[in-house]
Amino acid sequence: MLTVIIFFTCFMNLMAEKQLLMSVTGEVARGNYSYYSLTYDGSISLYLYSLTGDADLYVSQVYPTPTYEPDTYCLQSSTCGLDVIHIPKSFRRPLGIGVYGHPSHETSTYLLEVVFRYDDVLYDDDSEEVFEIPFDNTYGVPAHDKVRNDAQEEEDSFIWALIWSFIDILLEVLFL
């Protein structure tokens, strides 16, 4: 009984982990962009640290070279500090990522981290609200490497539903 609880706790801790997929340092002049392409599937978080100056972050699932113009990006973060964008797994790949050098500084140096989120849970920083997105075990795989058919996805979905039902019943028996 205790081993089941320990296994469940370890499993949930593993699911809540994050994995650094890529880290890039760069420099961008005022009013210019550095562009990247993201092909990884799954829920991804982008962290842009402005080491000097002020760099801003723009992401598009439509255009490979997003700018600060509203019709060219889908997600953006243009703060004066750490810029964070959480990309849902539903976004089409490849994604265009633009790092913009703010005009207030001659040059901006930055560190861009691409982090894969296993737990797929987002927290709204301004509230206690939690947003959950269904689990899919194909996260972190580049889109062009992922070969899955509908039958396999249905089988995986059934297996996960069965596992979660079993865990739910087990926990009810243990704690009631």
C-alpha positions as CSV (number, residue, x, y, z in Angstrom):
1,M,0.0,0.0,0.0
2,L,2.8,2.4,0.9
3,T,4.7,1.5,-2.2
4,V,1.7,2.5,-4.3
5,I,1.6,5.9,-2.7
6,I,5.3,6.4,-3.1
7,F,5.1,5.3,-6.8
8,F,2.2,7.7,-7.3
9,T,4.1,10.6,-5.7
10,C,7.2,9.9,-7.7
11,F,5.2,9.7,-10.9
12,M,3.5,13.0,-10.3
13,N,6.8,14.7,-9.4
14,L,8.2,13.4,-12.7
15,M,5.3,14.8,-14.6
16,A,5.7,18.2,-13.1
17,E,9.3,18.6,-14.2
18,K,10.5,20.9,-16.9
19,Q,13.3,20.3,-19.3
20,L,15.7,22.8,-20.9
21,L,15.6,22.1,-24.6
22,M,17.8,25.0,-25.8
23,S,19.7,28.0,-24.5
24,V,21.0,30.8,-26.8
25,T,22.9,33.9,-26.1
26,G,22.9,36.7,-28.6
27,E,23.1,40.4,-29.2
28,V,20.7,42.6,-31.1
29,A,21.1,46.3,-32.1
30,R,18.4,48.9,-31.4
31,G,15.4,48.5,-33.7
32,N,16.6,45.2,-35.1
33,Y,15.6,41.6,-34.8
34,S,17.2,38.2,-34.3
35,Y,15.1,35.4,-35.5
36,Y,14.8,31.7,-34.5
37,S,12.6,28.8,-35.6
38,L,11.0,26.4,-33.1
39,T,10.0,22.9,-34.3
40,Y,9.5,21.1,-31.0
41,D,5.9,19.9,-30.3
42,G,4.3,20.2,-26.9
43,S,3.9,22.9,-24.3
44,I,6.9,25.2,-24.4
45,S,7.9,28.2,-22.3
46,L,10.3,30.8,-23.6
47,Y,12.4,32.8,-21.1
48,L,14.2,35.9,-22.5
49,Y,16.7,37.4,-20.0
50,S,17.9,40.8,-21.0
51,L,21.5,40.8,-19.8
52,T,22.2,44.4,-21.0
53,G,19.7,46.7,-22.6
54,D,16.1,45.6,-23.2
55,A,15.2,42.8,-25.6
56,D,11.6,41.9,-26.3
57,L,10.1,38.6,-27.5
58,Y,7.6,38.0,-30.3
59,V,6.2,34.6,-31.4
60,S,4.1,33.7,-34.5
61,Q,2.7,30.4,-35.8
62,V,1.9,32.1,-39.1
63,Y,5.0,34.3,-40.0
64,P,8.6,33.1,-39.7
65,T,9.7,36.7,-38.9
66,P,7.3,38.2,-36.4
67,T,7.7,41.9,-35.5
68,Y,6.1,44.3,-33.0
69,E,3.3,45.0,-35.6
70,P,0.2,43.3,-34.1
71,D,-0.8,41.5,-37.2
72,T,2.6,39.6,-37.4
73,Y,2.7,38.0,-34.0
74,C,0.5,35.7,-32.0
75,L,2.2,36.0,-28.6
76,Q,4.5,38.7,-27.3
77,S,6.2,39.9,-24.1
78,S,7.8,43.4,-24.1
79,T,8.6,44.0,-20.4
80,C,11.6,45.9,-19.1
81,G,12.9,42.7,-17.4
82,L,12.4,39.0,-17.8
83,D,10.1,38.2,-20.8
84,V,8.2,35.0,-20.6
85,I,5.9,33.4,-23.2
86,H,4.0,30.1,-22.6
87,I,3.3,28.4,-25.9
88,P,0.4,25.9,-25.9
89,K,0.9,22.6,-27.7
90,S,-2.0,23.5,-30.0
91,F,0.2,26.1,-31.8
92,R,1.3,25.0,-35.3
93,R,5.0,24.3,-35.8
94,P,7.4,25.6,-36.8
95,L,7.1,28.8,-34.8
96,G,8.8,32.0,-35.7
97,I,10.5,33.7,-32.8
98,G,11.7,37.2,-32.9
99,V,14.0,39.0,-30.4
100,Y,13.7,42.7,-30.8
101,G,16.3,45.2,-29.6
102,H,14.4,48.1,-27.9
103,P,15.4,51.6,-29.3
104,S,16.2,52.9,-25.8
105,H,19.5,51.0,-25.8
106,E,22.3,50.9,-28.4
107,T,22.6,47.1,-28.2
108,S,20.9,44.5,-26.1
109,T,22.5,41.2,-25.1
110,Y,20.1,38.4,-24.1
111,L,19.8,34.8,-23.0
112,L,16.9,32.9,-24.6
113,E,15.9,29.6,-22.9
114,V,13.4,27.2,-24.5
115,V,11.9,25.0,-21.8
116,F,9.6,22.0,-22.3
117,R,6.8,21.7,-19.8
118,Y,5.8,18.2,-18.9
119,D,3.0,19.1,-16.5
120,D,1.2,21.4,-19.1
121,V,-0.4,23.5,-16.3
122,L,-0.3,27.2,-16.5
123,Y,-0.7,29.6,-13.7
124,D,-2.0,33.1,-14.2
125,D,0.5,35.4,-12.4
126,D,-2.2,37.9,-11.4
127,S,-4.6,35.4,-9.8
128,E,-4.9,32.0,-8.2
129,E,-6.5,30.5,-11.3
130,V,-5.0,27.4,-12.8
131,F,-5.3,26.4,-16.4
132,E,-4.9,22.8,-17.2
133,I,-4.3,21.4,-20.7
134,P,-4.8,17.6,-21.3
135,F,-1.7,15.4,-21.1
136,D,-0.2,14.0,-24.2
137,N,2.9,11.8,-24.1
138,T,4.4,13.1,-27.4
139,Y,5.8,16.3,-25.9
140,G,9.3,17.5,-26.7
141,V,9.5,15.7,-30.0
142,P,10.3,17.8,-33.1
143,A,7.2,17.9,-35.4
144,H,9.0,16.4,-38.4
145,D,10.2,13.4,-36.2
146,K,6.8,12.6,-34.8
147,V,5.0,9.8,-36.7
148,R,1.7,8.9,-35.1
149,N,-1.6,7.7,-36.5
150,D,-5.1,8.1,-35.1
151,A,-5.4,4.5,-33.9
152,Q,-2.2,4.9,-31.8
153,E,-3.4,8.1,-30.3
154,E,-6.8,6.5,-29.4
155,E,-5.0,3.6,-27.8
156,D,-2.8,5.9,-25.8
157,S,-5.8,7.9,-24.7
158,F,-7.6,4.8,-23.6
159,I,-4.6,3.5,-21.6
160,W,-4.2,6.9,-19.8
161,A,-7.9,7.0,-19.0
162,L,-7.6,3.5,-17.6
163,I,-4.6,4.3,-15.5
164,W,-6.1,7.5,-14.1
165,S,-9.3,5.6,-13.3
166,F,-7.4,3.0,-11.5
167,I,-5.4,5.6,-9.5
168,D,-8.6,7.4,-8.7
169,I,-10.3,4.3,-7.3
170,L,-7.1,3.3,-5.4
171,L,-6.9,6.7,-3.7
172,E,-10.6,6.7,-2.8
173,V,-10.2,3.3,-1.2
174,L,-7.0,4.4,0.7
175,F,-8.3,7.6,2.0
176,L,-12.0,6.9,2.7
